[in-house]
Amino acid sequence: QVQLVESGGGLVQAGGSLRLSCAASGRTFSSYAVGWFRQAPGKEREFVAAITWSGGNTYYSDSVKGRFTISRDNAKNTVYLQMNSLKPEDTAVYYCAATAGSLYAPRYSYDYWGQGTQVTVSS
């Protein structure tokens, strides 16, 4: 069993930065790949970024590539999402999730989800 809690969301102006954290509990957290997803009002939840259990491989959606960086610290049971050059279209609730699947696992393969943290980017 893995429990996930996101933090670090907030209101920021366009061009600004935020760092989201995903704190996990559970002895086997380090064996899971972790992804970040987001959901804007009226839209489906979409993939943002993922990282393997070792942290050696990452994967990003085209919309955030070059602006966002995912990383993890297994000693602290925490995964981070550094978001730079934020745009109003990045406004959404951001969720972290864990999967026993691969780096490219589809959304339905993620077994554990956090409650989400709101990110709002003003223009």
C-alpha positions in Angstrom: 0.0 0.0 0.0 1.3 3.5 -0.9 -0.2 6.8 0.2 0.6 10.0 -1.6 0.3 13.6 -0.5 1.0 16.5 -2.8 2.0 20.0 -1.8 3.5 23.1 -3.2 0.7 24.4 -5.4 -0.4 28.0 -5.4 -0.9 31.1 -7.4 1.9 32.4 -9.6 2.2 34.9 -12.5 3.0 33.7 -16.0 6.7 33.1 -16.4 7.1 32.2 -12.8 8.1 28.9 -11.1 6.7 26.5 -8.6 8.0 23.2 -7.1 5.5 20.5 -6.3 6.3 17.7 -3.9 4.7 14.3 -3.6 5.4 12.7 -0.2 4.8 9.0 -0.1 4.3 6.5 2.7 4.8 2.8 2.3 7.8 0.6 2.5 7.8 -0.3 -1.2 7.5 3.2 -2.6 11.0 3.0 -4.1 9.9 0.1 -6.3 7.2 2.2 -8.1 7.4 4.5 -11.0 5.8 7.9 -10.2 3.9 10.2 -12.5 2.4 13.6 -12.3 -0.9 14.3 -14.0 -3.1 17.4 -14.2 -6.7 18.2 -14.7 -8.1 21.5 -15.7 -11.8 22.4 -15.2 -14.0 20.7 -17.8 -11.0 18.7 -19.2 -9.8 15.1 -18.8 -6.9 14.3 -16.6 -3.7 14.4 -18.6 -0.2 13.0 -18.2 2.5 15.5 -17.4 5.7 13.6 -16.5 6.9 10.3 -15.0 10.1 8.9 -13.5 11.3 5.4 -12.9 11.8 3.9 -9.5 15.5 4.5 -9.7 15.2 8.0 -11.0 17.4 7.2 -14.0 14.8 7.7 -16.6 12.1 10.4 -17.1 9.4 11.0 -19.6 7.5 14.2 -20.3 4.5 15.3 -22.3 5.3 17.6 -25.2 3.4 20.5 -23.6 5.8 20.7 -20.6 9.1 19.3 -22.1 11.9 21.8 -21.5 10.0 23.7 -18.8 9.2 21.0 -16.1 11.6 18.7 -14.4 10.7 15.6 -12.5 13.0 14.1 -9.9 12.8 11.9 -6.8 14.6 11.3 -3.6 13.8 7.7 -2.4 15.6 8.3 0.9 13.0 10.9 1.6 10.1 9.1 -0.1 9.5 12.2 -2.2 9.0 13.0 -5.8 9.3 16.6 -7.1 8.0 18.5 -10.1 9.9 21.7 -10.8 7.8 23.9 -13.0 9.5 26.8 -14.7 8.2 29.3 -17.3 4.7 28.7 -16.3 1.8 29.6 -18.6 -1.9 30.3 -17.9 -2.7 27.0 -19.7 -0.7 25.1 -17.0 -3.5 26.0 -14.5 -5.0 22.8 -13.2 -5.1 20.5 -10.2 -1.9 18.5 -10.2 -1.9 14.9 -9.0 0.9 12.5 -8.3 0.4 8.8 -8.8 2.4 5.5 -8.5 2.5 2.5 -10.7 4.2 -0.8 -10.7 4.2 -0.6 -14.4 6.7 1.0 -16.8 7.7 4.6 -17.3 5.2 4.8 -20.2 2.3 3.1 -18.4 -1.1 4.5 -19.3 -3.2 6.4 -16.7 -5.3 3.4 -15.8 -2.2 1.5 -14.8 -1.5 3.9 -11.9 -2.6 2.2 -8.7 -2.2 4.9 -6.1 -3.2 8.6 -6.4 -2.8 11.7 -4.2 -5.6 14.2 -3.5 -4.2 16.8 -5.8 -2.8 20.4 -5.4 -4.1 23.4 -7.2 -1.8 25.4 -9.5 -3.1 28.7 -10.8 -1.1 30.7 -13.3 -2.3 34.3 -13.9 -1.6 36.2 -17.1 
